[in-house]
Amino acid sequence: MKIQSFILALIIFVIFCFDIKAEVIGTNGATYPIAEPDAYEELMSKVKSINWQAVMNKYKQSLPKVTKVSLNLGKARQDRMFSVDPTYTLPYDIVDENGKVIYPKGFSFNPLDYMNFPYTLVFFNANSVEEITWLQKQDWLKNWNVMLFATQGDVLKAEKMLKKTVYMATLEMVKKFHVSKTPSILSAQNRMLVINEIGVYKNGKQTSK
């Protein structure tokens, strides 16, 4: 049970990139399938029962008592879409209570093979008038599964302007998701994470608050 719980936690961390810092693009060395059908079925059952809202609430509660974030990302001057492979490779063996290797170092898995990821993550600069204005015009902003992550600015001020919870993006998140420009929209499609950069700066101008 502890092993399956560990894998479940690992999947969640790989998806959200809160604590896992290892690169997910590509693999090194041998890779292995899940060897034990019973463990696989138990893992699948646990993953399908994830309460995503509870996971995100726990994440928000764990945030430090600061409201400002400052990540130096570029400005999206054109629309661009690309995919990121979320496959993760274990950097060490996972063993049971008796020391038996259950999942060996080099075991690779794609978290999207085990779960449906229902959220759309929007990364934006909360100091940018252009990006705030763009967000305020989006009907989908009110959807329950849309989550906002500020890369610059004060999240509390952004929440008041957008009337929606705003989280602070972390350096680990933007690196792992290959988010280099704002605004960018991330979603899961066909076993891949898809990033859409929205070219709100096509005219070459920027206004910051």
N, C-alpha and C positions, 0 to 999 in steps of 0.2 A: 504493500500500500504506500509506503514512504517513497519508493522509487517512482511509482506512477504520479504521486503528488508532486515530486520534484520535476518530472517531465512536464506536467501541466503548468507549473509555475514558470518553467523555462520557456514554454511556448508563448505564454502571455508576455514575458519580458522581451522575447525576440520580436514579437509583433509591435510592442509599444516602445521598445528601446530605452527603457528607463534605467535599467541597471546593467544590461549586457552590453559590452563594448566591442566584442569580437566582430570582424567584418563578415557579412553574410553573402557577399557576392563571390561565387566561386568556392571551390573546395581544395584541400590539400591532402594527399595520401589516399589510402583506401577508404571506401565508404561502405556502409553495411545497412541491410534492411533490418526491420524489427524482427527478432528471431522467435519470440514467444507469442503465439496467437492470443492467448488469454490476456497477456499484458496489453497487447494491442487493442483488444476489444474493451478492456477496462479503461484504457486511455481515451478511446473514442467516446465512450459513455460519459466520462468526466468532462471532456472538452465541450460536448454538445450541451451540457447543463450549465455552462458558464453564465453567470449573471453579469453582463458587461457593465450595467449601470453601477452595480456594487463595486466592480473593479475600479471604475473611474472615480467613484466617490472616495474610495480608499486612497487612490493616487492623489486626489486633490487635498485630502486631509494630511498627507505625508509631506506636502510641499513646505519649504521653509517660509517663515513669516515675512516674506518680502513680496512686493507687488510689481517691481520693475525688472525687466529683462533687457539684455543688450547683446544680441548676436549680429555679427556683421555679415549679412547676406546681400546679394545683389538685387537689382530692380528688374523685374520682368518687362522687357521692352517689346516682346513679341509672344504670340501664343506658341507653346511647344508642349508636346506630350512624349513621355518615354516611360519605360517599364523597369522595375527593379525586382530581381529575383530574391525572395526572402529566405531561401534555403540556408539552414544553419548547420554547422558541423561541430559536433562535440569536441572540445579541446582536451578532454580527459575521460577516463573510464567511469561509468556509473556502476556501482556494485551494490549487492543486497547486504542484509545483515550478516551473512556468512562469508562475505568477501567474494562471492561469485559475480563475475562481470555480466550485467544485464544488457547494458548498452555500451559498446566499446568506443574508445577514442577513435574519431574518424567517422562515427555514425552520423549520417546527414538526414535531415528531414525538412520538409517545407511545411510550416505551420498551417498554411492554407489548405493542405491536404486533410487536416484534422478538424477544421472549424470553418464556419462562415463568419467572416469579419464584417459586421453590418455598418460600421461607421465610415463617414467621410471626414477626413482631417483637413482643415484649412489652415495653412501657415501664412501669416500676414504681419506687416509692420504697423503696429498700433500708433506710431508717430506720423504716419503718412495720411494726408488728407485724401489723396487719390484712392488708397486702398480702403479706408474707412467708408468713403462715399460709395465705392464699388460694392462693398459688402452690404451696405444699407439698402441697396437696390435689388438684392438677390432674394427672390421669393423662397428659395430653398433654405435660407438662413434659419427659418423657423422650424425646420424639420428636426425631429428628436435625435436623429442619428448623425447630425452635423456637429462636429466639435471644432472649436476655434483655438488655435495656438499662436500666441503673439511671439514674434522673434525680436521685436523692439518695442519699448514703451511701457506704460503702466497698465496692467491688466484690469485693475479696478475701474479706471477711467474708460477703458475700451468696453467693459461690460455695460457701463451706463449708456454709452453711445449706441451700442449694438443691441442692448436689452437681451443679452444672452451670456451665459457663463464663458469666460475666456481663461484658458490655461496658459502657463508659461512654457514655451518650447525649450528644450534642452539641447546642448551642443551634440550630445550623443544621438538624439533623435534626428536632427537635421543631417548629420553625417551619415547615419545608417540608411536613412530614406533618400539620400542624395538630393536633399532640398537645398538648392543654392541660390534661388531667387524667390522673391515674394511679389504678388501672392501666388501660392501654389496649392493645388488641391490634390490630396492623396486618397485613393480608394483601392479596393481589392477587386480584381477581375481575372478569372481564369487562371488561378494559381500564381498570379503576379500582382505586385503592387504597382499601380499606375499613377504617375505624377503628371498633372496638367498645370503648366505655368500659364498665367493669365496676363497678357501684355497690356497692363493698364498704363504703362509708361511709353506707349508708342510714339507720343509726340515729343519725347525726350525731356519733358519737364517733370519736376517733382516739388511738391509742397509739403513741408513737415510742420507739425505743430510744436 
